[in-house]
Each structure stands twice: as C-alpha cells, then as structure tokens.
Amino acid sequence: MERDGLDAIFVPPHQGGDASESQPAPANHRVRVGRERRQKTRAHLLCAVLQVCSNESARSPAVIDDVAGYADVSRGTFYKYFDSLDQAIAELGNQLAEEMMRESPGSTMP
C-alpha cells in the first residue's frame, strides 16, 4: 500500500526509527505548553477577581464583565474556566486560605 503525505507525518512513535525514540513526540510538547497556558490563564483570571472584588463597592458589586475586562479576556474565556463569579471567588478564597496556612508559623502543610 502506498503512503501519502499524511501517513508519513502521523506515524505512531512505536513505528518510527531511532530518531523518534531519542526525541519526545511533538504532541507531548504541545500538550505541555497548552496545559501551562491554561494554568497561567486561570491564575491570571483569579488575580483579576482579587483586584476587581477588592475595589468593589456596595453600589457597584463586581460582575463577570469587570473581571474579564480587567484580565483583558472575553466573557467566553472566563466561562471556560469558571461557571460563575461566585465559583471563581470561592476558589480564590480556598487558594488564599491554603497559602496562609502554609506560611503560618508551626504549620504542618507542605
């Protein structure tokens, strides 16, 4: 059977020669970079939640548009990571509490 160009590109690692065994597959790099980018975006959104919520007043409570605008992302990006502003605030609170526990004297948390 004759191989076309796509078959040559998408050869599974176990079928490749010595070169593929010594170098990681490009997909692994893309997966790792994508995961790191998602983690950075999520952390960036949580920082925006902290800033926006710390500047809110009783007259103008924070809304998702405020967070998205501060983070310079779309509302869709916010919803990709969180179902609601309440969920993002709860996660931020959990992270801050864990950080405080780690930094407190006598803490046994790693």
Secondary structure as a PSIPRED ss2 file (coil, helix, strand):
# PSIPRED VFORMAT (PSIPRED V4.0)

   1 M C   1.000  0.000  0.000
   2 E C   1.000  0.000  0.000
   3 R C   1.000  0.000  0.000
   4 D C   1.000  0.000  0.000
   5 G H   0.000  1.000  0.000
   6 L H   0.000  1.000  0.000
   7 D H   0.000  1.000  0.000
   8 A H   0.000  1.000  0.000
   9 I H   0.000  1.000  0.000
  10 F C   1.000  0.000  0.000
  11 V C   1.000  0.000  0.000
  12 P C   1.000  0.000  0.000
  13 P H   0.000  1.000  0.000
  14 H H   0.000  1.000  0.000
  15 Q H   0.000  1.000  0.000
  16 G C   1.000  0.000  0.000
  17 G C   1.000  0.000  0.000
  18 D H   0.000  1.000  0.000
  19 A H   0.000  1.000  0.000
  20 S H   0.000  1.000  0.000
  21 E H   0.000  1.000  0.000
  22 S H   0.000  1.000  0.000
  23 Q C   1.000  0.000  0.000
  24 P C   1.000  0.000  0.000
  25 A C   1.000  0.000  0.000
  26 P H   0.000  1.000  0.000
  27 A H   0.000  1.000  0.000
  28 N H   0.000  1.000  0.000
  29 H H   0.000  1.000  0.000
  30 R H   0.000  1.000  0.000
  31 V H   0.000  1.000  0.000
  32 R H   0.000  1.000  0.000
  33 V H   0.000  1.000  0.000
  34 G H   0.000  1.000  0.000
  35 R H   0.000  1.000  0.000
  36 E H   0.000  1.000  0.000
  37 R H   0.000  1.000  0.000
  38 R H   0.000  1.000  0.000
  39 Q H   0.000  1.000  0.000
  40 K H   0.000  1.000  0.000
  41 T H   0.000  1.000  0.000
  42 R H   0.000  1.000  0.000
  43 A H   0.000  1.000  0.000
  44 H H   0.000  1.000  0.000
  45 L H   0.000  1.000  0.000
  46 L H   0.000  1.000  0.000
  47 C H   0.000  1.000  0.000
  48 A H   0.000  1.000  0.000
  49 V H   0.000  1.000  0.000
  50 L H   0.000  1.000  0.000
  51 Q H   0.000  1.000  0.000
  52 V H   0.000  1.000  0.000
  53 C H   0.000  1.000  0.000
  54 S H   0.000  1.000  0.000
  55 N C   1.000  0.000  0.000
  56 E C   1.000  0.000  0.000
  57 S C   1.000  0.000  0.000
  58 A C   1.000  0.000  0.000
  59 R C   1.000  0.000  0.000
  60 S C   1.000  0.000  0.000
  61 P C   1.000  0.000  0.000
  62 A C   1.000  0.000  0.000
  63 V C   1.000  0.000  0.000
  64 I H   0.000  1.000  0.000
  65 D H   0.000  1.000  0.000
  66 D H   0.000  1.000  0.000
  67 V H   0.000  1.000  0.000
  68 A H   0.000  1.000  0.000
  69 G H   0.000  1.000  0.000
  70 Y H   0.000  1.000  0.000
  71 A H   0.000  1.000  0.000
  72 D C   1.000  0.000  0.000
  73 V C   1.000  0.000  0.000
  74 S C   1.000  0.000  0.000
  75 R H   0.000  1.000  0.000
  76 G H   0.000  1.000  0.000
  77 T H   0.000  1.000  0.000
  78 F H   0.000  1.000  0.000
  79 Y H   0.000  1.000  0.000
  80 K H   0.000  1.000  0.000
  81 Y H   0.000  1.000  0.000
  82 F C   1.000  0.000  0.000
  83 D C   1.000  0.000  0.000
  84 S C   1.000  0.000  0.000
  85 L H   0.000  1.000  0.000
  86 D H   0.000  1.000  0.000
  87 Q H   0.000  1.000  0.000
  88 A H   0.000  1.000  0.000
  89 I H   0.000  1.000  0.000
  90 A H   0.000  1.000  0.000
  91 E H   0.000  1.000  0.000
  92 L H   0.000  1.000  0.000
  93 G H   0.000  1.000  0.000
  94 N H   0.000  1.000  0.000
  95 Q H   0.000  1.000  0.000
  96 L H   0.000  1.000  0.000
  97 A H   0.000  1.000  0.000
  98 E H   0.000  1.000  0.000
  99 E H   0.000  1.000  0.000
 100 M H   0.000  1.000  0.000
 101 M H   0.000  1.000  0.000
 102 R H   0.000  1.000  0.000
 103 E H   0.000  1.000  0.000
 104 S C   1.000  0.000  0.000
 105 P C   1.000  0.000  0.000
 106 G C   1.000  0.000  0.000
 107 S C   1.000  0.000  0.000
 108 T C   1.000  0.000  0.000
 109 M C   1.000  0.000  0.000
 110 P C   1.000  0.000  0.000
